[in-house]
Amino acid sequence: MMTGLTTALCLLFGVALDMAFGEVRKWHPLVGFGYLANRVEQGLNRASASRWTGAVAWLLVVLPFVLLTLLALWLAHHYTIWLAPILHGILLYVCLGLRSLRDHNLPIQQALLDGDIASAQRLTSYIVSRDTDDADEEYLAKASVESVLENGCDAVFGTLFWFMVLGGAGAVLYRLANTLDAMWGYRTSRFLRFGCVAARIDDGLNWLPARLTALTYAVLGNTRLALQCWQQQAPRWPSPNAGPVMAAGAGALHLTLGGNARYDGENESRPLLGKGKLAVASDIQRAWQLVFGGTLLWLGIVILIGLFLSGILYA
């Protein structure tokens, strides 16, 4: 078990690696995990598949990686005192998606500012599941801002939270569960039963991080409006965790998000989130800065707590 100060230093190390190098370009572990999850799903998700089948599939693809992570950390700890903290930091780096949020979304902003709608449509299609063909600037900017705010929880704050609770193994567990939810957690005829367990596990792991994310957005933005939107609008959103995150984020930025979106050629009317002007290109960077500022805030708090606890323990 890491001490408070060690946890803080590992957090700092992992975030620094992520900001310096970004996501792994080749042989990313999460990409390999996604390939394995697809193979398992194709093999087990038959017409007779039940929730229990989905639960077994979840355990088959997640448990071995978590156990291997725990074993590697145990061996590193017993080999030398400094190797385990380094491994914790590297595991956080692999699981974290802070810089990737910037790298995938700011080019959309730049394309919109340059008037290159075709490039903006193509870049946006990489990060969202909604249709982007024939989309205008407002639609694309809104999609990108919503993606940044929601993934601020999934790819950043949720990962940081579970790292603080369980170290590198916690970050791995969370990111794998989150990835399976993104792959299997759909309310379609194919995944309604098979993906139910994956969706519920992700909901459970994300419940507290989502609300801490919403609070972080509120503290760093328009606090009163963010809290008001969180209270009034979040219950209307289909996802119990995305609702607080996106409502608070929209309020913090003083934007109106949600509303109509197209999926597979069909318009879907979603509840409105936030209050204020409609999103434009420059709001994409504002959303990213909200996530980045929140990351710095969390790091600062954890470092202060680590120093405080170290002072108590070693005074």
C-alpha positions in Angstrom: 0.0 0.0 0.0 1.4 3.4 -1.0 1.6 6.3 1.5 -0.2 9.5 0.8 3.0 11.3 -0.4 4.0 8.3 -2.6 0.5 8.3 -4.2 0.8 12.0 -4.9 4.2 11.6 -6.5 3.0 8.7 -8.6 0.0 10.7 -9.7 2.3 13.6 -10.7 4.6 11.2 -12.6 1.8 9.5 -14.5 0.2 12.8 -15.5 3.5 14.2 -16.5 4.2 11.2 -18.7 0.7 11.5 -20.3 1.2 15.2 -21.1 4.7 14.7 -22.4 4.1 11.7 -24.6 0.3 11.3 -25.1 -1.3 8.0 -25.9 0.8 5.1 -27.1 0.8 5.2 -30.9 1.5 1.6 -31.5 0.6 -1.5 -29.5 -1.6 0.4 -27.1 -2.7 -2.0 -24.4 -6.3 -0.8 -24.5 -6.5 -1.4 -28.2 -5.3 -4.9 -27.7 -7.8 -5.3 -24.9 -10.6 -4.1 -27.2 -9.6 -6.7 -29.8 -9.7 -9.5 -27.2 -13.1 -8.2 -25.9 -14.5 -8.3 -29.4 -13.4 -11.9 -29.9 -14.9 -13.0 -26.6 -18.1 -11.2 -27.3 -18.4 -12.8 -30.8 -17.8 -16.2 -29.3 -20.2 -15.9 -26.3 -22.9 -13.5 -27.3 -25.3 -16.0 -29.0 -29.1 -15.8 -29.2 -29.4 -17.7 -25.9 -26.9 -15.4 -24.1 -28.1 -14.0 -20.8 -26.9 -11.5 -18.2 -24.9 -14.3 -16.6 -23.1 -14.9 -19.9 -22.2 -11.3 -20.0 -20.9 -11.5 -16.5 -18.7 -14.5 -17.3 -17.4 -12.7 -20.4 -16.6 -9.6 -18.3 -14.6 -11.7 -15.8 -12.8 -13.6 -18.6 -11.4 -10.4 -20.1 -10.9 -8.2 -17.1 -9.8 -10.4 -14.2 -6.6 -11.8 -15.8 -5.3 -8.3 -16.6 -6.0 -7.0 -13.1 -4.4 -10.1 -11.5 -1.3 -9.7 -13.8 -1.1 -6.1 -12.7 -1.3 -7.0 -9.1 1.4 -9.7 -9.6 3.7 -7.3 -11.4 3.3 -4.6 -8.7 4.0 -7.2 -6.0 7.1 -8.5 -7.7 8.3 -4.9 -8.3 7.7 -4.0 -4.6 9.8 -7.0 -3.5 12.6 -6.4 -6.0 13.5 -2.9 -5.0 11.7 -0.1 -3.1 11.7 2.4 -6.0 10.5 0.1 -8.8 6.9 -0.3 -7.7 6.1 3.5 -7.5 7.6 3.8 -11.0 5.4 1.0 -12.3 2.3 2.6 -10.6 3.1 5.8 -12.5 3.5 4.0 -15.8 0.2 2.2 -15.3 -1.5 5.5 -14.7 0.0 6.9 -17.8 -1.2 4.0 -19.9 -4.7 4.4 -18.5 -5.0 8.2 -18.5 -6.5 10.1 -21.5 -5.8 13.7 -20.6 -3.6 14.7 -23.5 -5.6 12.6 -25.9 -8.6 14.7 -25.1 -6.6 17.7 -26.3 -5.1 16.0 -29.2 -8.4 14.7 -30.6 -10.5 17.8 -30.0 -8.4 20.9 -30.5 -7.8 20.0 -34.2 -11.6 20.1 -34.6 -11.6 23.6 -33.2 -8.8 24.6 -35.5 -10.5 23.2 -38.5 -13.7 25.1 -37.7 -11.8 28.3 -37.2 -10.1 27.8 -40.6 -13.5 27.2 -42.2 -12.6 23.7 -43.1 -16.0 22.1 -42.3 -15.2 18.8 -44.1 -12.1 18.2 -42.0 -14.0 19.1 -38.8 -16.7 16.6 -39.7 -14.2 13.9 -40.3 -12.3 14.6 -37.1 -15.5 14.7 -35.0 -16.6 11.4 -36.4 -13.5 9.8 -34.8 -14.6 10.8 -31.3 -18.4 10.5 -31.3 -20.9 7.9 -32.4 -23.4 10.5 -33.8 -23.6 11.3 -37.5 -21.4 14.2 -38.6 -22.1 14.3 -42.4 -23.5 17.6 -43.4 -23.1 18.9 -39.8 -22.6 22.7 -39.3 -20.2 24.4 -36.9 -22.7 24.6 -34.1 -23.4 20.9 -34.3 -19.7 19.9 -34.5 -18.6 22.3 -31.7 -21.4 21.0 -29.4 -20.5 17.4 -30.1 -16.8 18.1 -29.3 -17.5 20.0 -26.1 -19.9 17.3 -24.9 -17.2 14.7 -25.6 -14.6 16.6 -23.7 -16.8 17.1 -20.7 -18.0 13.5 -20.5 -14.6 11.9 -21.2 -13.1 14.3 -18.7 -14.7 11.9 -16.2 -14.2 8.6 -18.1 -10.7 9.2 -19.3 -9.3 11.5 -16.6 -11.0 12.0 -13.2 -12.4 8.5 -12.9 -8.9 7.0 -13.6 -7.3 9.4 -11.1 -9.9 8.5 -8.5 -9.4 4.8 -8.7 -5.7 5.2 -8.9 -5.8 7.1 -5.6 -8.0 4.3 -4.1 -6.2 1.2 -5.4 -3.0 2.4 -7.2 -2.1 1.2 -10.6 -4.4 -1.9 -10.3 -7.3 0.4 -9.6 -6.6 2.5 -12.7 -6.4 -0.7 -14.8 -9.6 -2.1 -13.4 -11.5 1.2 -14.0 -10.3 1.7 -17.5 -11.0 -1.9 -18.6 -14.5 -1.7 -17.1 -15.1 1.6 -18.8 -13.9 0.3 -22.1 -16.2 -2.7 -21.9 -19.1 -0.4 -21.1 -18.3 1.6 -24.3 -18.2 -1.6 -26.3 -21.0 -3.7 -24.7 -23.2 -1.3 -22.7 -25.7 -0.5 -25.4 -29.5 -0.9 -25.1 -29.8 -2.7 -28.4 -31.1 -6.2 -29.2 -27.6 -7.5 -29.5 -26.3 -6.1 -26.1 -29.4 -5.6 -24.0 -28.8 -8.7 -22.0 -25.2 -9.5 -22.7 -23.9 -6.0 -22.0 -26.1 -5.3 -18.9 -23.5 -6.4 -16.3 -20.7 -4.4 -18.0 -23.0 -1.3 -18.0 -23.9 -1.7 -14.3 -20.4 -2.3 -13.2 -19.3 0.9 -15.0 -22.1 2.8 -13.4 -21.0 1.6 -10.0 -17.4 2.4 -10.5 -18.3 5.8 -11.9 -20.9 6.9 -9.4 -18.6 8.9 -7.1 -16.0 10.0 -9.7 -18.8 11.4 -11.8 -20.1 13.6 -9.0 -16.6 14.7 -8.0 -16.0 15.6 -11.6 -19.3 17.6 -11.7 -18.2 19.4 -8.5 -14.8 20.1 -10.0 -16.4 21.7 -13.0 -18.6 23.7 -10.8 -15.7 25.0 -8.6 -13.7 26.1 -11.7 -16.5 27.6 -13.7 -19.7 29.4 -13.1 -20.4 27.7 -9.8 -23.9 28.8 -9.1 -25.2 28.0 -12.6 -23.3 24.7 -12.7 -24.8 23.5 -9.4 -28.3 24.6 -10.5 -28.0 22.8 -13.8 -26.7 19.7 -12.0 -29.6 19.6 -9.6 -32.4 20.4 -12.2 -31.2 18.8 -15.4 -29.1 15.8 -14.5 -32.0 13.6 -13.5 -33.5 14.0 -17.0 -30.4 12.6 -18.8 -30.5 8.9 -19.6 -27.1 8.1 -18.0 -27.0 8.4 -14.2 -23.4 9.5 -14.3 -23.1 11.4 -17.5 -26.0 13.6 -16.5 -24.3 15.3 -13.5 -21.0 15.6 -15.4 -22.4 17.2 -18.5 -25.0 19.3 -16.8 -22.5 20.8 -14.4 -19.9 21.2 -17.2 -22.4 23.0 -19.5 -23.4 25.3 -16.6 -19.8 25.9 -15.6 -19.1 27.0 -19.2 -22.4 29.0 -19.5 -23.3 27.0 -22.6 -26.5 25.2 -23.8 -25.7 21.7 -24.8 -27.8 18.6 -25.4 -30.8 18.9 -27.7 -31.0 17.2 -31.1 -28.4 14.8 -32.4 -28.4 12.3 -35.3 -27.6 8.7 -34.9 -27.7 6.3 -38.0 -29.7 8.9 -39.9 -32.4 9.3 -37.2 -32.8 12.4 -35.2 -32.8 11.9 -31.4 -34.2 14.6 -29.2 -32.2 14.7 -25.9 -32.8 17.0 -22.9 -31.1 20.3 -22.9 -28.1 20.8 -20.6 -26.7 24.0 -19.1 -27.8 27.5 -19.9 -26.4 30.2 -22.0 -25.1 30.6 -25.6 -24.8 27.8 -28.1 -21.4 26.3 -28.5 -18.9 27.7 -31.0 -15.4 26.5 -32.0 -13.6 28.4 -29.2 -15.6 26.6 -26.6 -13.8 23.4 -27.3 -10.7 24.8 -25.8 -12.6 26.2 -22.9 -13.9 22.7 -22.2 -10.4 21.3 -22.4 -9.1 23.9 -20.1 -11.8 23.1 -17.6 -10.7 19.4 -17.6 -7.0 20.4 -17.4 -7.6 22.9 -14.7 -9.5 20.2 -12.7 -6.6 17.8 -13.1 -4.2 20.4 -11.7 -6.6 21.1 -8.8 -6.8 17.4 -8.0 -3.0 17.0 -8.1 -2.6 20.0 -5.8 -5.1 18.7 -3.3 -3.5 15.2 -3.3 0.0 16.6 -2.9 -1.1 18.8 0.0 -2.9 15.8 1.7 0.2 13.7 1.1 2.5 16.3 2.7 0.1 16.7 5.6 -0.1 13.0 6.3 3.7 12.6 6.0 4.1 15.4 8.5 1.8 13.6 10.9 3.4 10.2 10.4 7.0 11.3 10.5 6.9 14.3 12.8 
